[in-house]
């Protein structure tokens, strides 16, 4: 709504996808937390508990969020598909 007159209607979808991707990627890579995780005092952690390939893991985790049935994966497991594939988990602080 803020850029309604500035951005062509066809491009809004692509800008939204880019902002969504960068939001998760940058917050989770640099701090391990998004604002929602900060409020709930939780953090993203790598399962092997080392920082090897951490950027790749967070990038993969963020890309997996675009899979439409990612939310449905919580019906069968306490970890979402984006956590299982990227070998990450959420820990309480």
C-alpha positions as YAML, in Angstrom:
chain: A
units: angstrom
residues:
- id: 1
  name: UNK
  ca: [0.00, 0.00, 0.00]
- id: 2
  name: UNK
  ca: [2.89, 2.37, 0.74]
- id: 3
  name: UNK
  ca: [4.32, 2.09, -2.77]
- id: 4
  name: UNK
  ca: [0.99, 1.70, -4.55]
- id: 5
  name: UNK
  ca: [1.64, 4.55, -6.97]
- id: 6
  name: UNK
  ca: [5.38, 3.92, -7.26]
- id: 7
  name: UNK
  ca: [5.57, 0.24, -8.29]
- id: 8
  name: UNK
  ca: [3.82, -1.36, -11.24]
- id: 9
  name: UNK
  ca: [1.09, -3.80, -10.20]
- id: 10
  name: UNK
  ca: [2.78, -6.72, -11.98]
- id: 11
  name: UNK
  ca: [6.02, -6.20, -10.06]
- id: 12
  name: UNK
  ca: [4.49, -6.05, -6.58]
- id: 13
  name: UNK
  ca: [4.42, -9.85, -6.31]
- id: 14
  name: UNK
  ca: [8.13, -10.13, -7.12]
- id: 15
  name: UNK
  ca: [9.11, -7.38, -4.71]
- id: 16
  name: UNK
  ca: [7.03, -9.05, -2.00]
- id: 17
  name: UNK
  ca: [8.77, -12.39, -2.58]
- id: 18
  name: UNK
  ca: [12.18, -10.69, -2.44]
- id: 19
  name: UNK
  ca: [11.34, -8.85, 0.80]
- id: 20
  name: UNK
  ca: [9.96, -12.06, 2.36]
- id: 21
  name: UNK
  ca: [13.12, -13.97, 1.38]
- id: 22
  name: UNK
  ca: [15.52, -11.27, 2.62]
- id: 23
  name: UNK
  ca: [13.59, -10.82, 5.87]
- id: 24
  name: UNK
  ca: [14.08, -14.44, 6.94]
- id: 25
  name: UNK
  ca: [17.55, -14.84, 5.43]
- id: 26
  name: UNK
  ca: [19.11, -11.74, 6.95]
- id: 27
  name: UNK
  ca: [17.48, -11.96, 10.38]
- id: 28
  name: UNK
  ca: [18.16, -15.66, 10.83]
- id: 29
  name: UNK
  ca: [21.70, -15.53, 9.45]
- id: 30
  name: UNK
  ca: [22.95, -12.52, 11.40]
- id: 31
  name: UNK
  ca: [21.02, -12.93, 14.66]
- id: 32
  name: UNK
  ca: [19.53, -16.43, 14.52]
- id: 33
  name: UNK
  ca: [16.19, -14.83, 15.29]
- id: 34
  name: UNK
  ca: [13.38, -13.01, 13.57]
- id: 35
  name: UNK
  ca: [11.42, -10.45, 15.61]
- id: 36
  name: UNK
  ca: [8.83, -13.17, 16.34]
- id: 37
  name: UNK
  ca: [11.54, -15.48, 17.68]
- id: 38
  name: UNK
  ca: [12.91, -12.61, 19.79]
- id: 39
  name: UNK
  ca: [9.49, -12.17, 21.40]
- id: 40
  name: UNK
  ca: [9.12, -15.91, 22.08]
- id: 41
  name: UNK
  ca: [12.77, -16.15, 23.21]
- id: 42
  name: UNK
  ca: [13.72, -18.80, 20.69]
- id: 43
  name: UNK
  ca: [16.52, -19.10, 18.17]
- id: 44
  name: UNK
  ca: [17.47, -21.03, 15.03]
- id: 45
  name: UNK
  ca: [20.27, -23.52, 15.63]
- id: 46
  name: UNK
  ca: [22.17, -25.84, 13.35]
- id: 47
  name: UNK
  ca: [21.55, -29.48, 14.29]
- id: 48
  name: UNK
  ca: [25.16, -30.70, 14.03]
- id: 49
  name: UNK
  ca: [25.82, -27.72, 16.35]
- id: 50
  name: UNK
  ca: [28.59, -26.21, 14.27]
- id: 51
  name: UNK
  ca: [28.74, -23.18, 12.04]
- id: 52
  name: UNK
  ca: [30.02, -25.07, 8.96]
- id: 53
  name: UNK
  ca: [27.84, -24.19, 6.00]
- id: 54
  name: UNK
  ca: [25.56, -22.10, 8.24]
- id: 55
  name: UNK
  ca: [24.80, -19.56, 5.49]
- id: 56
  name: UNK
  ca: [23.86, -22.39, 3.12]
- id: 57
  name: UNK
  ca: [21.63, -23.97, 5.79]
- id: 58
  name: UNK
  ca: [19.82, -20.69, 6.47]
- id: 59
  name: UNK
  ca: [19.44, -20.02, 2.74]
- id: 60
  name: UNK
  ca: [18.01, -23.50, 2.21]
- id: 61
  name: UNK
  ca: [15.72, -23.05, 5.24]
- id: 62
  name: UNK
  ca: [14.42, -19.79, 3.78]
- id: 63
  name: UNK
  ca: [13.89, -21.26, 0.31]
- id: 64
  name: UNK
  ca: [11.96, -24.21, 1.77]
- id: 65
  name: UNK
  ca: [9.39, -21.78, 3.19]
- id: 66
  name: UNK
  ca: [8.19, -21.20, -0.38]
- id: 67
  name: UNK
  ca: [7.04, -24.82, -0.69]
- id: 68
  name: UNK
  ca: [3.24, -24.62, -0.43]
- id: 69
  name: UNK
  ca: [2.84, -27.73, 1.73]
- id: 70
  name: UNK
  ca: [5.55, -26.71, 4.24]
- id: 71
  name: UNK
  ca: [2.88, -25.71, 6.77]
- id: 72
  name: UNK
  ca: [1.16, -29.08, 6.39]
- id: 73
  name: UNK
  ca: [4.37, -30.84, 7.41]
- id: 74
  name: UNK
  ca: [3.62, -29.79, 11.01]
- id: 75
  name: UNK
  ca: [0.68, -32.20, 11.00]
- id: 76
  name: UNK
  ca: [3.10, -35.13, 10.90]
- id: 77
  name: UNK
  ca: [6.07, -33.80, 12.87]
- id: 78
  name: UNK
  ca: [6.93, -31.12, 15.41]
- id: 79
  name: UNK
  ca: [9.62, -29.83, 13.00]
- id: 80
  name: UNK
  ca: [8.60, -28.26, 9.72]
- id: 81
  name: UNK
  ca: [9.88, -29.35, 6.37]
- id: 82
  name: UNK
  ca: [12.13, -26.29, 6.21]
- id: 83
  name: UNK
  ca: [13.83, -27.43, 9.45]
- id: 84
  name: UNK
  ca: [14.27, -31.06, 8.44]
- id: 85
  name: UNK
  ca: [15.74, -30.36, 5.00]
- id: 86
  name: UNK
  ca: [18.10, -27.61, 6.18]
- id: 87
  name: UNK
  ca: [19.16, -29.57, 9.30]
- id: 88
  name: UNK
  ca: [18.19, -26.77, 11.65]
- id: 89
  name: UNK
  ca: [15.95, -26.58, 14.67]
- id: 90
  name: UNK
  ca: [14.47, -24.01, 17.03]
- id: 91
  name: UNK
  ca: [15.82, -23.82, 20.58]
- id: 92
  name: UNK
  ca: [14.48, -21.94, 23.60]
- id: 93
  name: UNK
  ca: [16.76, -19.31, 25.12]
...
